[in-house]
Amino acid sequence: MSDKQLPMLQSEWITLQNQFDSYEKCSLAIKLFSILLCCMLVFALDAGAWPLLVAAILWLQDGIWKTFQNRIGKRLEVVEQAIQDNPHHLPEHLLQMGMQFNLAWTQSRPRAIGLVREYIQQSLKPTVAYPHVVLVFLVIGELYVN
């Protein structure tokens, strides 16, 4: 790895790691907003079934957000491996890999159905599903108890 390529990968890693962390904060904000909004709609406004739709939309939005974060995580792993590897054993094509996030994503981008499947898979992960599942059950409980 040349003297120029290692700093380029390190710079990319710092940028991506900061983005990865900020996506986690935004996911938490989506969760908190969902809790506040659903509780307000259920307990203060008695909005019927609307909170169920709101909870489902925000749950999927959180899943989409975490999908974006997952893509950054995959690129971080590639960059970390390139930095860790012995530079004398890297093939020439890997030496040119810095700053290739969007190109790598475009080359591996699934079609529309694949994207939707990816969003749903992310949404079903426990760290994404909580607290959305609880909110859905809370709303359903309020609808059928009252």
C-alpha positions as CSV (number, residue, x, y, z in Angstrom):
1,M,0.0,0.0,0.0
2,S,1.5,3.3,-1.0
3,D,1.9,6.2,1.4
4,K,-1.1,7.9,-0.2
5,Q,-3.5,5.0,-0.1
6,L,-3.3,4.2,3.7
7,P,-4.3,7.8,4.8
8,M,-7.1,7.7,2.2
9,L,-8.5,4.5,3.7
10,Q,-8.0,5.9,7.2
11,S,-9.8,9.0,6.3
12,E,-12.6,7.0,4.8
13,W,-12.8,4.8,7.9
14,I,-13.1,7.9,10.2
15,T,-15.9,9.4,8.0
16,L,-17.8,6.1,7.8
17,Q,-17.5,5.4,11.5
18,N,-18.8,8.8,12.4
19,Q,-21.8,8.2,10.0
20,F,-22.4,4.7,11.5
21,D,-22.6,6.2,15.0
22,S,-24.9,9.0,13.8
23,Y,-27.3,6.5,12.2
24,E,-27.5,4.8,15.6
25,K,-28.5,8.1,17.3
26,C,-31.1,8.8,14.6
27,S,-32.5,5.3,15.1
28,L,-32.9,6.0,18.8
29,A,-34.6,9.3,17.9
30,I,-37.1,7.4,15.6
31,K,-37.8,5.0,18.5
32,L,-38.4,7.8,21.0
33,F,-40.5,9.8,18.6
34,S,-42.6,6.7,18.0
35,I,-43.1,6.1,21.7
36,L,-44.1,9.7,22.3
37,L,-46.4,10.0,19.3
38,C,-48.2,6.7,19.8
39,C,-48.7,7.3,23.5
40,M,-50.1,10.7,22.8
41,L,-52.4,9.4,20.1
42,V,-53.6,6.5,22.3
43,F,-53.9,8.0,25.7
44,A,-54.4,11.7,25.1
45,L,-56.3,11.9,21.8
46,D,-58.0,8.4,21.7
47,A,-57.3,8.3,18.0
48,G,-58.7,4.9,17.4
49,A,-56.6,2.7,15.0
50,W,-54.5,5.5,13.6
51,P,-51.7,4.9,16.2
52,L,-51.3,1.4,14.8
53,L,-50.6,2.7,11.3
54,V,-48.2,5.3,12.8
55,A,-46.4,2.6,14.8
56,A,-46.1,0.4,11.7
57,I,-44.8,3.3,9.5
58,L,-42.2,4.4,12.1
59,W,-41.1,0.7,12.6
60,L,-40.5,0.3,8.9
61,Q,-38.7,3.7,8.7
62,D,-36.4,2.5,11.5
63,G,-35.8,-0.7,9.6
64,I,-34.9,1.3,6.5
65,W,-32.6,3.6,8.5
66,K,-30.8,0.5,10.0
67,T,-30.5,-0.9,6.5
68,F,-28.5,2.2,5.5
69,Q,-26.4,1.8,8.6
70,N,-25.8,-1.8,7.8
71,R,-24.4,-0.8,4.4
72,I,-22.0,1.6,6.0
73,G,-21.0,-1.2,8.4
74,K,-20.2,-3.6,5.5
75,R,-18.0,-0.9,3.9
76,L,-16.3,-0.3,7.2
77,E,-15.4,-4.0,7.4
78,V,-13.9,-3.9,4.0
79,V,-11.8,-0.8,4.8
80,E,-10.7,-2.2,8.2
81,Q,-9.6,-5.4,6.5
82,A,-7.7,-3.5,3.9
83,I,-5.9,-1.4,6.6
84,Q,-5.2,-4.5,8.7
85,D,-3.8,-6.7,5.8
86,N,-0.1,-6.8,5.1
87,P,0.2,-4.1,2.4
88,H,2.9,-6.2,0.5
89,H,0.4,-9.0,-0.1
90,L,-2.5,-6.9,-1.3
91,P,-3.5,-7.3,-5.0
92,E,-3.2,-4.2,-7.1
93,H,-7.0,-3.8,-7.4
94,L,-7.4,-3.5,-3.6
95,L,-4.8,-0.8,-3.5
96,Q,-7.2,1.4,-5.5
97,M,-10.2,0.7,-3.2
98,G,-10.3,3.9,-1.1
99,M,-13.4,6.1,-1.3
100,Q,-15.5,3.6,-3.2
101,F,-18.6,3.4,-1.0
102,N,-21.2,4.4,-3.6
103,L,-19.6,2.5,-6.4
104,A,-19.5,-0.7,-4.3
105,W,-23.2,-0.1,-3.3
106,T,-24.3,0.5,-6.9
107,Q,-22.6,-2.7,-8.1
108,S,-24.3,-4.8,-5.4
109,R,-27.6,-3.1,-5.3
110,P,-30.6,-5.4,-5.3
111,R,-33.7,-4.8,-7.3
112,A,-36.8,-3.3,-5.8
113,I,-38.1,-6.5,-4.3
114,G,-34.7,-7.3,-2.9
115,L,-34.6,-3.8,-1.3
116,V,-38.0,-4.3,0.3
117,R,-36.9,-7.7,1.6
118,E,-33.8,-6.2,3.1
119,Y,-35.8,-3.4,4.8
120,I,-38.2,-6.0,6.3
121,Q,-35.3,-8.2,7.4
122,Q,-33.7,-5.3,9.2
123,S,-37.1,-4.3,10.8
124,L,-37.5,-7.8,12.3
125,K,-34.1,-7.7,14.1
126,P,-34.7,-7.5,17.9
127,T,-32.7,-4.3,18.3
128,V,-34.9,-2.6,15.6
129,A,-38.2,-4.3,16.5
130,Y,-38.1,-3.0,20.1
131,P,-40.0,-0.9,21.1
132,H,-42.1,-0.9,18.0
133,V,-43.6,-4.4,18.7
134,V,-44.5,-3.2,22.2
135,L,-46.3,-0.2,20.8
136,V,-48.2,-2.3,18.3
137,F,-49.4,-4.6,21.1
138,L,-50.2,-1.5,23.3
139,V,-52.3,0.0,20.6
140,I,-54.1,-3.3,19.8
141,G,-54.7,-3.7,23.5
142,E,-56.2,-0.3,23.8
143,L,-58.4,-0.8,20.8
144,Y,-59.9,-4.0,22.1
145,V,-60.0,-3.3,25.8
146,N,-62.0,-0.1,25.4
